[in-house]
């Protein structure tokens, strides 16, 4: 019996085909991870976050500064004194008056403001050691005169000195009266001197009265005055010092120049 040749089934199409293999998914090159790029992106993001944080801090500081400046401009009255009844304030450091809301300068060049609490008239040093009266409600001067010395108002009147004239002034600025000021004194002081004596080798100094006075006028100049308060010399000196009971040294310029006079006011030759 002849061997029968095994018959293999023939697939349609004629050719013998191998069984299908399991295919692996292909990896796209664009999807490959670039670790350097990841690190670079991370560092850049961190730096950006820091910059954003710093910018926020600067923004907060800037807003705070603007708020502070706005407060100072509109509301702050530190180192200021309220004057009058119309909302004005005086800044002594700047020598100026300010109007609050907003904080704007209303009048400059006014040093050394003096006034009583509740007063509507004050005294300021306007220029060259000259003083003027100012209305604290309107910030206007009550008159056009300047004074060497100006006292505050009492009972609607004030006394001021200009040149050799003493003025009495009303609140509205007009001159009530005026007269020569050579009788006005700011100080009268008895003149004494020290007598030196030696006892048992010890030196003693005794203060002795000369019996006369020196007076100081409103210009801080001195003159000699008798014991019955009669002026013996004009007020021409920066000081008067007793050299003895009867002789006095009258200083002209802080002891650099001077003359000797006696107790009657006559120059000693």
GICOR-V814249 format. One record per backbone hydrogen bond with DSSP energy under -0.5 kcal/mol. CO is the residue of the C=O (numbers start at 0). NH is the residue of the N-H. E is the energy in kcal/mol with one decimal. If there is no record, write none. Layout:
BEGIN
[[CO NH E] [CO NH E]]
END
This chain:
BEGIN
[[5 7 -0.6] [8 10 -0.6] [10 13 -1.8] [12 14 -0.9] [25 27 -0.6] [27 30 -1.5] [28 31 -1.2] [32 34 -0.8] [33 37 -1.9] [34 38 -2.4] [35 39 -2.6] [36 40 -2.6] [37 41 -2.2] [38 42 -2.4] [39 43 -2.4] [40 44 -2.2] [41 45 -2.2] [42 46 -2.5] [43 47 -2.3] [44 48 -2.2] [45 49 -2.2] [46 50 -2.6] [47 51 -2.5] [48 52 -2.3] [49 53 -2.8] [50 54 -2.5] [51 55 -2.1] [52 56 -2.2] [53 57 -2.6] [54 58 -2.3] [55 59 -2.6] [56 60 -2.7] [57 61 -2.8] [58 62 -2.5] [59 63 -2.5] [60 64 -2.5] [61 65 -2.6] [62 66 -2.5] [63 67 -2.4] [64 68 -3.0] [65 69 -2.6] [66 70 -2.5] [67 71 -3.1] [68 72 -2.3] [69 73 -2.2] [70 74 -3.4] [70 75 -2.2] [72 102 -5.6] [73 100 -0.8] [76 79 -1.6] [78 91 -0.5] [80 89 -2.8] [82 87 -0.8] [86 99 -1.1] [87 82 -2.5] [88 97 -3.3] [89 80 -2.1] [89 91 -0.7] [90 94 -1.3] [90 95 -1.6] [94 109 -2.9] [95 90 -2.9] [96 105 -2.8] [96 106 -1.4] [97 88 -2.6] [97 99 -0.6] [98 103 -2.3] [101 103 -1.9] [103 98 -2.9] [106 96 -3.0] [108 110 -0.5] [110 124 -3.9] [113 122 -2.6] [115 118 -2.6] [118 83 -0.6] [119 135 -3.1] [119 136 -0.5] [121 133 -2.7] [122 113 -2.2] [123 125 -0.9] [123 131 -2.5] [124 110 -2.3] [126 129 -2.1] [129 125 -1.9] [129 126 -0.9] [130 146 -2.3] [131 123 -2.4] [132 141 -1.7] [133 121 -2.5] [133 135 -0.6] [134 138 -2.3] [134 139 -0.7] [139 134 -3.2] [146 130 -3.2] [148 160 -3.0] [153 156 -1.5] [155 170 -0.7] [156 153 -3.2] [157 168 -3.2] [158 150 -2.6] [159 166 -3.7] [160 147 -2.3] [160 148 -1.6] [161 164 -2.1] [163 180 -2.9] [164 161 -2.5] [164 166 -0.5] [165 178 -1.7] [166 159 -2.4] [166 168 -0.5] [167 175 -3.0] [167 176 -1.2] [168 157 -1.9] [169 172 -2.1] [173 169 -2.4] [173 175 -0.6] [176 167 -2.8] [178 165 -3.6] [180 183 -2.1] [186 215 -2.9] [188 213 -2.7] [190 209 -2.3] [191 241 -0.5] [192 194 -0.5] [192 207 -3.4] [193 195 -0.5] [194 205 -2.5] [196 203 -3.9] [198 201 -2.2] [201 198 -3.0] [203 196 -2.9] [205 194 -3.1] [207 192 -2.4] [211 190 -2.4] [212 224 -3.3] [213 188 -2.7] [214 222 -1.9] [215 185 -3.1] [215 186 -1.3] [216 219 -1.8] [220 216 -2.4] [221 235 -1.2] [221 236 -2.1] [222 214 -2.4] [223 231 -3.4] [223 232 -1.5] [224 212 -3.5] [225 228 -2.0] [229 225 -2.9] [233 235 -1.5] [236 221 -3.5] [238 250 -2.4] [240 248 -3.4] [245 262 -0.8] [246 242 -2.6] [246 243 -1.7] [247 249 -0.6] [247 260 -2.4] [248 240 -2.6] [248 250 -0.7] [249 258 -1.7] [250 237 -2.5] [250 238 -0.8] [252 255 -2.0] [256 251 -3.4] [256 252 -0.8] [258 249 -3.2] [259 267 -2.8] [260 247 -2.8] [261 264 -1.9] [265 261 -2.4]]
END
